[in-house]
Amino acid sequence: MTPASFYPIGTPGQPWGATEKTEWRARQRKQRDYGDEVARKIEGFKPSFDVVEYDRLDGSPDGVYPLYVVRSQEWDASLPIALVTGGVHGYETSGVHGALQFIDRHMQDYAGKVNLLVVPCVSPWAYERINRWNPDAIDPNRSFHADSPCAESAALLRLVEPLKGRVLMHIDLHETTDSDESEFRPALAARDGKPFEPGTIPDGFYLCADSANPQPAFQQAVNAAVEKVTHIAPADPDGTIIGSPVVAPGVIEYPLVELGLCAGITGARYTTTTEVYPDSPRATPQECNDAQVAAVRAALDYALAHR
């Protein structure tokens, strides 16, 4: 990226300090309402499930944000545990609304089979501002580690800490959008004082497996279910998706724990991160939600069948 087209905050080649981060936050505008669109729906699940406020984030001066987990009502210590997370990146809409749709239409189907926890929106401030980062210009999905500086990540870590070593499956719902290339990757380069290197956005759904525990049959089962709803992303000509080698159709691998990614927080046997492409001319917002739901259901079904 040339200096003339550099991100409008900061000085090329120099990492941001407090002044630049304050300027960045001042530019973020509320574009939708977490209370109306997410929290109210979660509260509506109370007759059927346990709805717990697991933390509360102070987003001053933008307000206070309650964080919710929806849990199986009949918790049975003899059953396995599964975790579904969405909205780690608040701008990735189908992650949030796919999780809500799963709770509404399908979570009851798993009663008596698995103890389920669903966290539909890990990052409510970013959901409202359709942003990747939290108010402190921190990426939550690189911050799931001890002494995390990211309040959203730290809160979720505290929630799952008592469950570590007991979770069978964790699926984390994400999107890869055109704005990754137009806004969020340039912002990251500017924040870190590095040059922006243009990349590509894959057209379609793909998964990110754990390179330390890839579980290829599990990943393939999820993609097979999603393929009935939306198309799977092809590899770029160099055999990669977002720069990572494709190890199977629609599957790449990251070291989840090493990178501080959400899907690595439980030590579950089966883990994956979904990536839906909402900007595709071949997919509607509802199809994106449906793809996330199909992924959750396939992940649960495979994990329960291969305990």
N, C-alpha and C positions, 0 to 999 in steps of 0.2 A: 504494500500500500504506500503510495507516495505521500509526502508531507501535505500536499495540496488536498488530498482526499482523506486525510487522517480523521479518525473519530473526533468529534467536536469538543471533547473534554480532554484536557491534559496537554502535555508537550511530547511530541514524538521521541521515543527512546527513553522516556523517563517514567517510571512507575508512579501511579497515583499516590498522593498523600491524603490527609484528612480533608484538605480544601477541595480537591477534585472529587472525592467521594460525596462530600456535601453538595457540590454542584450537580453531580449525577442524580442524587436522590431528589433534589429540588425539581428536576426535569420530569420525574415520574408522576403521572396523573392517574387517579382512580378512574377506571373505565367500566367496572362492573362491581356488583355488590356480593361479597362473601356471605353476609348474613342472609340475604334474600335467596341467593341462588344455591348455596351450599348448606349453611348451618341450619336453616329452617327445614330443609329436606331431611337432614340427619336427625333433627329433633322429632320429625314425623315417624321415624322408625321405632320409637320407644315402645309401642305396644307389642312389637314382635321380637325385639332384640334389646340387649343391654347397651345403652348409649352412655358413654363415659367421657367426661371432659378430662383429658389426661394432662393438660397443661393450659396455660394462658399466656400469650405473648403480648408484651407492651410495645406497640408500634408507634408510640408518641412521636409526633403530634397527630398521627393518622388514626389512632384508636387502639383498642384492646381486642385481641383476636383469640377466642376460645378454640382449642384444638380437640378434636373428637376422635374416638375410636368406637366402632360398632362391633360388639362381641356377640358370639352365640349365647343365647339365653340359658340354655341347659348345658352348662360347662361340665364336662365329664373328664376327670383326670386320667381315665383309661384310654382316651382317644388321642390321636395325634393333633398337633397344632399347625395351623396354616395362617400366613399373614399376607394381606393384600394392601399395597400402599399406592397412593396416587397423589398428584399435585406436589411432588417434591420440587419440580419446577412449575411455578404457578401458572405460567403461560400455556402449558401443555394441557389444553382444555379436556380432551377426551380421557385423559388419565383420571381427572376428577369426576367427570360425569359418567364415564364408564364404570368407575367404582360404585357410584351411587346407583346406577342402573342394575349392576350385579346384585347389590343389597336388596333392591326393590323387587326384582323379578326372580332371583335364583338362590339367594343365600339360604332361604328356608329349606331348599332341596337337600342341603348338606347337614341338616340337623340330625344328630345321632351318629354321624359319620366322622366328623372332624370338629375340633374347636377352632372356630374362625374368628380372626380379628381383621377388620377392614378400617384403614385410615384413609378416608377419601381425599383429604387435602392437607398435606404436610405444611404448605407455605401459603397461608391465606393472604398476607400482604402482597405477595407477588401475584397471586391469582387475581386480585383486584386491579393490579397495574399491568397485567399481561406481560410479566417480566420473568427472566430466568433467575435473577439474583434476589437475595433478601435485602432489607433496607440498608444494610451495611456494605452492599456491593460484594457479597460473598455468595458463591455458588453452593447451595446446600448439598448438591450431589457430588461434591468433592470434599465434604466436611464431616462424614460419618466416621469419626475416630475419637479417641480419648482427648479430653480437654478441647473439644470442638469450639471454635469461636462463633459458630453459627447457631443461634438460638433454636431454630427450627430443627436442625439435625440433632442437637443435644437433647431436645425434648423427646424426640422419637427414640433415641438411644436409651433414655431413662425408662421409657415405656416397655421396651423389649428386653431390657437387661435381665429381668427375672426369668425370661423364657429361653435364654440362650442355651443351646444344646438340646432343646426339646422341640424345636420347630422342624416339621417335615418339609414344608414348602413355603417359599416367599417369592411372590411375583410383584414387581415394581412397574407401574404403568407410566409410560412416557410417550412423547412425540418428537419427531425431527421435522422442523418446519423451515420454510423459506427464510423466515426471519432469523434463523440461526446464522445464515450466511450474510444477511443484510444488516443485522444489528448486533446479535449477541457475540459472535466470534470477533468482529471488529472491536466491540467494547472490551472483550477479554484481552485482546492484544494491547489495546490502549492502557487498560488498567495495569497490566504487567510490564509496560514499557517495551513491548516487543513488536516487530513488524507483523502486519496482518498478511497471512498467506491464504489466498482464496482456495476454497475447496468445492465439493459438490454436495448436493442434497439428493439422497436416494428417493426414487419414486416408488413408494410402496412400504409395506410392513416388514420389519426385521426384528431380530432378537439379539440381545447381548448376553452371552453366557459367561460363566466364571471360568477363566483359563485354568484356575487351580482345581476346579471340579466341574467340568463342562457338561456332563450328563447329556450326550448328544441325542439319545433316543427321546428323552424328555423334551428337548428343544424341538425336535422334528414333530413330535405329537402336537405341540402347541401350534406350530406353523401349519400343520395339516388342517387343524380346526379353523384357524384364521383364514386360510386360503378359500374357504367356502363363503367368506364374507367380503374380503377385499384381497387385492393382489399382493404378492410377496415381492419385495424389492430385488431387482437383479443386481449382480455385481457390476462395478465399473469395469472398463476395459482392462485395467491392471489387476483385476481379481479381488478388489477391495470394496468395502462399504465404509464411508467416512474415514478412509485411510487405513482401515484394519482388514487384514486378510479374511476372506470369506471361507469358513471351515466347512460349511454345508449350505445349501440354498437358504438364503435369508438368515444366516447365523454368523455372527462375529463373536470374538471373545475379548474380555478385559480382565485384568486382575482386580476383582471387585474390592477386596479388603485393602489392598495396597493403595488403590486410588481413592479410598474413602467413599465408595458408592453405596447407595441405600441397600441394594440387593445383597450386600455382603454382611449386613448387621446381625443376622441371627445364627449364622453357621448352619443353616438348613441344608438338608441333603439335596433338595431340588431348588434351584434359584434361577431366575431369569429377569431381564429387563426388556419390556416391550418398547417398540418404537413405531408409532403410527405416523403416516404422512398425510396430514389434514389438507395440505395445499394441492394435492393431486386433483386434476380434472376428472379422475376416475373414481373419486370417493366423496361422499357427502359427510357432513358432521355426524349424522346418525349412524352411517356406516362405520365411522371411526369409533364411536361409542360401542357399536355392536362388535367390532373387531377386538376391542379391549375385553369385553365380556366373554367372547369366545375364547380368548387367551386364558382368562382366569379359570373358566370352567374346564378347559382342556388340561391346564396345569394341575388343578385339583384332582381331576379324574385320573390322570396318569399317576400322580404321586400316591393316591389312595390305593390304586391297583398294583403299585410296585413298592410297597412299604418294606 
